[in-house]
Amino acid sequence: MIEALADGRPDDLLGMAENGWVDFKQAPYQLNTDHGKFELCKDVTAFANASGGLLVIGVATSKPADRAVEVATGMHPFPQAQVNVSQHFDTVNDNLRPRVVVTHRWYRDPVRSASNDLYYLVLEVEPVAERDRWVIVRRILNNRGMFVDGVAVPQRHGDRTVYLPPEDIYYLINEGRRARELTPAVPQPPVADLAEEATVSLDELQHLQGWDDTPVLFWQSIPPRRTDLIPGLHSADGIRGGLDRQQVLRPSGFNFEDTLGRLRVYDGGLMIAKRERVLWVRPDGLVTAAASATEQLLGWAMEQRGVPQRLNTFVLTELTLEYFRVADALVAPRIPGAWRHRIVARRFRGDRPRLLGPGSTLYDQFLSDATQASADTWDRSWEAIGDPERDAFEALQRIYALFGVDVATNPDVQGDQVSAERFRDT
């Protein structure tokens, strides 16, 4: 099926039946509606709880009189602009527990693209490991069709999606609780060792970038356990592919996108290194990123206002959110468990202290007073939430505390999260 789409022969799919690994959708999910959000979450979860599978969008189905299953009966490709792929990932990440690995591919329809480029979208869902089952949808549709808190456990069964009945969910909860009470605790890797390795990675990255005397801000994500090689690290459909095709919020924004072919293998892992920022995924899953806290990046455009040591809150916020869109959505789901995130500032006091002020630093905004960093080194961590917008808030809250500034004064912070939509609209 994929070969047919890749070779420009989409009509070869006509007559193909839905089954345990493929589900056809005539039109894109309408994620501006509660029903559309639930349908996406249900379909992804059903495959994750089975053997994985493909959601092929742009193919209509019907059930022939002589068959008991839905078969592909019409091709309905659509412009790429009709689908916000990042919104699909955000919806899944926000509503499924544990996290599920989903990748996507576009396939152009050469026959029906005479006046406009039309495509099919394929979402590939990886199955969760047996030890992590079951994936739940943590919001459901009520009798008014509204997306509300609740629990559903869909599973793909043949060409249909079925749900675990409440009795089975109750049984699984009780069995898990009983097993936890009766089974001796499994020794965990020494946290001190992991913390030491994480700090060594900060030092190494700093030295590689030539920043031993430069104010630097680090973001880091520490996996829950030791892993010789994180799954999918060098796969085109895994972490390498995700870094090659980052779904950034703004193509010309402040992010870790590889626009100049700088993605390379370093010490068995993957690294994107630019003059003013760097991202490194180690083979064991440890993720570290860094940015210079100078006018080259975090103080971008501030020298034009006579305060180059001041941090640009817009740049700081967008870069922080983009880091967690990589760490939370691309890397962390491949090693299930409780990750820890960390934010570290170095040389923020010094002879010329870094400054941070409330409000926005965009050109059309009022530039408020700023305060100095209260320490030269700042190191704070927290248990990962797994939601990029929430973890970005946690990171900003901690770095703002270094300056004694309330994170709520940041206009891109909304409640306890950093809104991705605000940057998409910028």
C-alpha positions in Angstrom: 0.0 0.0 0.0 2.8 2.4 0.9 4.7 1.5 -2.3 1.6 2.3 -4.3 1.2 5.7 -2.6 5.0 6.5 -2.9 5.0 5.5 -6.6 2.1 7.7 -7.4 -0.4 4.9 -7.9 -3.0 5.7 -5.2 -5.9 4.0 -7.2 -4.2 0.6 -6.4 -5.7 1.0 -2.9 -9.3 0.8 -4.3 -10.9 -2.4 -3.2 -8.4 -2.9 -0.3 -10.2 -3.9 2.9 -9.6 -2.3 6.3 -8.0 -4.7 8.8 -6.1 -4.8 12.0 -3.3 -2.6 10.7 -5.0 -0.1 8.4 -7.9 2.3 8.9 -9.0 4.6 6.0 -10.4 8.1 6.6 -12.1 10.1 3.9 -11.3 13.5 5.3 -8.9 15.0 7.8 -9.8 15.0 11.5 -11.6 18.2 12.5 -9.6 19.1 15.5 -11.5 22.3 16.0 -14.3 20.1 17.4 -14.4 17.9 20.5 -15.7 15.0 18.4 -12.7 15.3 16.0 -10.2 15.3 18.9 -11.8 12.3 20.4 -11.9 10.4 17.1 -8.1 11.0 16.6 -7.3 9.9 20.1 -9.5 6.8 19.9 -8.0 5.7 16.6 -4.4 6.2 17.6 -5.0 4.5 21.0 -6.7 1.5 19.3 -3.6 0.8 17.2 -1.2 1.4 20.1 -3.0 -1.1 22.2 -2.9 -3.7 19.4 0.0 -4.3 17.0 0.3 -0.7 15.7 -1.0 0.4 12.3 -1.6 3.1 9.7 -4.3 5.8 9.6 -4.6 6.7 5.9 -6.4 10.0 5.4 -8.0 10.8 2.0 -9.6 7.4 1.2 -13.4 6.8 1.4 -14.8 3.4 2.3 -18.1 1.5 2.1 -19.2 -2.0 2.9 -20.2 -4.1 -0.1 -23.2 -6.3 0.2 -21.1 -9.4 -0.2 -18.4 -8.5 2.4 -18.4 -8.0 6.1 -15.7 -5.3 6.1 -15.2 -1.8 4.9 -13.2 -1.5 1.6 -11.6 1.5 -0.1 -14.1 2.9 -2.7 -12.9 6.5 -3.4 -9.8 8.6 -3.4 -10.2 12.1 -1.9 -6.7 13.8 -1.6 -6.6 17.3 -0.2 -4.2 20.3 0.0 -1.6 20.0 2.8 -2.8 23.4 4.1 -6.0 21.7 5.4 -4.1 19.8 8.1 -2.0 21.1 10.9 0.1 18.1 11.7 1.6 19.7 14.9 -2.0 20.1 16.2 -2.5 16.3 15.7 0.6 15.5 17.7 -0.4 18.0 20.4 -3.9 16.5 20.7 -2.5 13.0 21.0 0.2 13.9 23.5 -2.2 15.9 25.7 -4.9 13.2 25.9 -3.1 9.8 25.8 -1.3 8.1 28.7 1.3 6.7 28.4 2.8 8.5 25.4 2.4 6.9 22.0 4.9 7.3 19.1 3.2 8.6 16.0 5.0 9.6 12.8 3.6 11.0 9.6 4.2 11.0 5.8 2.6 12.9 2.9 2.0 11.3 -0.4 1.2 13.4 -3.5 -1.5 12.3 -5.9 -0.1 13.0 -9.4 -3.3 12.2 -11.2 -5.6 14.5 -9.3 -3.2 17.4 -8.8 -3.7 19.1 -12.2 -4.8 22.5 -10.7 -3.6 22.1 -7.1 -1.2 19.9 -5.3 -3.3 17.2 -3.5 -2.0 14.7 -1.0 -2.8 11.7 1.2 -1.6 11.8 4.8 -0.5 8.6 6.5 -0.1 8.5 10.3 1.9 5.5 11.5 1.2 4.4 15.1 3.7 2.3 16.9 2.4 -0.3 19.4 3.3 0.3 23.1 5.4 -2.3 24.8 3.5 -5.0 26.6 4.7 -3.8 30.0 3.2 -0.4 29.3 -0.3 -1.5 28.4 -2.8 -0.3 28.4 -2.9 3.2 26.7 -5.9 5.2 27.9 -7.7 8.1 26.4 -8.1 10.4 29.4 -10.9 12.4 28.0 -14.1 11.1 26.5 -17.3 12.4 24.8 -20.3 12.9 27.1 -23.9 12.6 26.0 -23.8 16.2 24.8 -20.8 15.5 22.5 -18.4 17.4 24.8 -14.8 16.4 25.5 -14.7 15.9 29.3 -12.5 14.1 31.8 -12.9 10.3 31.8 -11.2 7.1 30.8 -11.6 5.0 27.6 -9.4 2.1 26.5 -9.9 1.5 22.8 -8.3 -1.5 21.0 -8.1 -2.4 17.3 -9.9 -5.7 16.7 -9.8 -6.8 13.0 -11.2 -3.9 11.0 -13.1 -2.5 14.1 -12.3 -0.5 17.2 -13.6 -2.0 20.4 -13.4 -0.8 24.0 -12.4 -2.6 27.1 -15.5 -2.9 29.3 -15.6 -1.2 32.7 -15.4 -4.6 34.4 -12.0 -5.4 32.7 -10.6 -2.0 33.5 -11.6 -2.5 37.2 -10.0 -5.9 37.1 -6.7 -4.5 35.7 -6.5 -1.8 38.2 -7.0 -4.2 41.1 -4.5 -6.7 39.7 -1.9 -4.0 39.2 -2.4 -2.7 42.7 -2.2 -6.2 44.2 0.9 -7.0 42.2 2.6 -3.8 43.4 1.8 -4.6 47.0 3.1 -8.2 46.7 6.2 -7.7 44.5 9.5 -6.5 46.1 10.6 -3.1 44.8 13.0 -3.4 41.8 16.3 -1.5 42.4 16.5 1.6 40.3 19.7 3.0 38.8 21.5 5.3 41.2 20.2 8.8 40.7 23.5 10.2 41.7 25.3 8.4 38.8 22.7 9.7 36.3 23.0 13.2 37.6 26.8 13.1 37.4 26.6 11.9 33.7 24.1 14.6 32.9 26.4 17.3 34.4 29.4 15.9 32.5 27.3 16.3 29.3 26.7 20.0 30.1 30.5 20.4 30.5 31.2 18.6 27.2 28.7 20.5 25.2 29.9 23.8 26.6 33.5 23.0 25.7 32.5 21.8 22.2 30.8 25.1 21.5 33.7 27.2 22.9 31.5 28.6 25.6 33.7 28.1 28.7 33.7 31.8 29.4 30.2 32.6 27.9 26.9 33.0 29.8 24.9 29.9 28.7 21.5 28.5 29.4 21.0 24.7 29.2 17.9 22.5 28.9 18.2 18.8 29.8 16.1 15.7 29.9 17.2 12.7 31.9 15.7 9.3 31.1 14.2 7.2 33.9 16.7 4.3 33.5 19.9 3.4 31.7 19.4 2.2 28.1 22.3 1.1 25.9 20.6 2.5 22.8 17.3 4.4 22.7 14.9 2.8 20.1 14.7 4.5 16.7 17.7 6.8 17.3 19.1 6.6 13.8 15.8 5.6 12.0 14.3 7.7 9.3 11.0 7.1 11.0 12.5 7.7 14.4 14.5 10.3 16.2 16.8 11.0 13.2 13.8 11.5 10.9 12.1 13.7 13.5 15.1 15.9 13.7 15.4 16.0 9.9 11.8 17.1 9.6 11.1 19.1 12.7 7.6 20.5 12.8 8.6 23.8 14.2 6.2 26.5 15.2 7.7 29.1 12.8 10.1 28.2 10.0 12.2 31.3 10.7 11.7 31.2 14.4 13.9 30.5 17.4 14.2 26.8 17.5 16.6 23.8 16.9 15.6 23.1 13.4 18.4 21.8 11.1 18.1 24.1 8.0 21.7 23.8 6.8 22.3 20.1 7.0 24.2 20.2 10.3 22.7 17.1 11.8 25.6 14.8 12.5 26.5 11.7 14.5 28.5 12.6 17.6 29.7 9.9 20.1 27.0 7.5 18.8 24.3 10.1 19.2 22.8 12.9 17.2 23.8 16.5 17.3 22.7 19.8 15.6 25.3 22.4 16.4 25.1 26.0 15.3 27.2 28.9 16.5 24.7 30.1 19.1 22.7 27.0 19.9 23.1 23.2 20.0 21.0 20.1 20.6 22.4 16.7 21.5 20.6 13.4 21.8 22.9 10.7 23.3 22.6 7.0 22.5 21.2 6.4 26.1 18.4 8.9 25.5 19.9 11.8 27.6 18.9 15.0 25.8 20.8 18.3 26.3 20.4 21.6 24.5 22.2 24.9 25.1 22.0 28.5 23.9 24.3 31.5 24.4 22.8 34.0 26.8 24.3 36.9 24.7 23.2 39.2 21.9 23.8 36.3 19.5 20.6 34.5 20.7 18.9 34.9 24.0 19.8 38.6 24.0 18.8 38.9 20.4 18.1 42.5 19.3 18.7 43.9 22.8 22.0 45.5 21.8 19.9 47.8 19.6 18.3 49.1 22.7 21.5 49.6 24.6 21.1 46.6 26.9 22.8 43.6 25.2 23.0 41.7 28.4 19.2 41.6 28.7 17.4 38.4 27.8 14.8 38.7 25.1 11.7 37.1 26.7 10.2 36.2 23.3 13.3 34.3 22.2 13.7 32.7 25.6 10.1 31.5 25.6 10.0 30.2 22.0 13.3 28.4 22.3 12.2 26.8 25.6 9.0 25.6 24.1 10.7 24.2 21.0 13.2 22.3 23.1 10.4 20.5 24.9 8.5 19.8 21.7 11.6 17.7 20.8 12.3 16.2 24.2 8.7 15.4 25.3 7.2 14.5 21.9 10.1 12.9 20.0 12.5 11.4 22.5 10.8 10.7 25.8 8.0 8.4 24.5 10.7 5.9 23.4 11.8 5.2 27.0 8.6 5.0 29.1 8.8 6.0 32.7 9.3 9.1 34.8 11.8 11.4 33.1 13.3 14.4 34.8 13.8 17.8 33.1 16.4 20.3 34.1 17.3 23.9 33.4 20.8 25.3 34.2 22.2 28.8 33.9 26.0 29.4 34.0 27.8 32.7 34.4 24.7 34.7 34.6 26.1 37.0 37.3 29.7 37.8 36.5 31.0 41.3 35.6 28.0 42.0 33.4 25.0 40.3 34.9 22.2 39.0 32.7 19.0 40.9 33.0 15.3 39.8 32.7 12.2 41.9 32.9 8.5 41.4 32.9 6.4 41.8 29.8 7.3 41.3 26.2 10.4 42.5 24.3 8.8 42.5 20.8 9.4 45.7 18.8 5.8 46.8 19.2 5.8 46.3 23.0 6.9 48.5 25.9 10.3 47.6 27.2 10.0 47.3 31.0 12.6 47.6 33.7 14.7 44.5 34.2 16.5 43.0 37.2 19.8 41.2 37.5 20.4 37.5 38.0 20.7 36.8 41.7 23.3 34.0 41.3 26.1 33.1 38.8 25.0 29.4 38.6 21.4 28.2 38.7 20.4 24.5 38.5 16.7 23.4 39.0 14.9 20.2 37.9 11.4 18.6 38.1 9.7 15.4 37.1 8.6 15.7 33.5 5.0 16.2 32.8 5.3 15.0 29.3 3.4 17.9 27.8 5.7 20.4 25.9 3.5 23.4 26.8 3.3 22.5 30.5 7.0 21.6 30.8 8.0 24.8 29.0 6.0 26.7 31.7 7.8 24.7 34.5 11.2 25.6 32.9 10.4 29.3 32.6 9.0 29.5 36.1 12.3 28.3 37.4 14.5 30.6 35.3 12.3 33.6 36.1 12.8 32.9 39.8 16.6 33.5 39.3 15.7 37.1 38.5 12.9 37.5 41.0 10.4 38.0 38.2 6.9 36.6 38.2 6.5 34.2 35.2 2.9 35.3 34.9 4.1 38.6 33.5 5.2 36.8 30.4 2.5 37.4 27.8 3.1 34.0 26.2 2.3 32.2 29.4 -1.3 31.3 29.8 -2.1 29.8 33.2 0.3 26.9 33.7 1.4 26.5 30.1 3.1 28.2 27.2 0.7 28.4 24.3 2.1 27.0 21.1 -0.7 28.7 19.2 0.6 32.1 20.1 3.8 31.4 18.3 2.1 29.9 15.2 0.1 33.1 14.8 3.2 35.3 15.2 
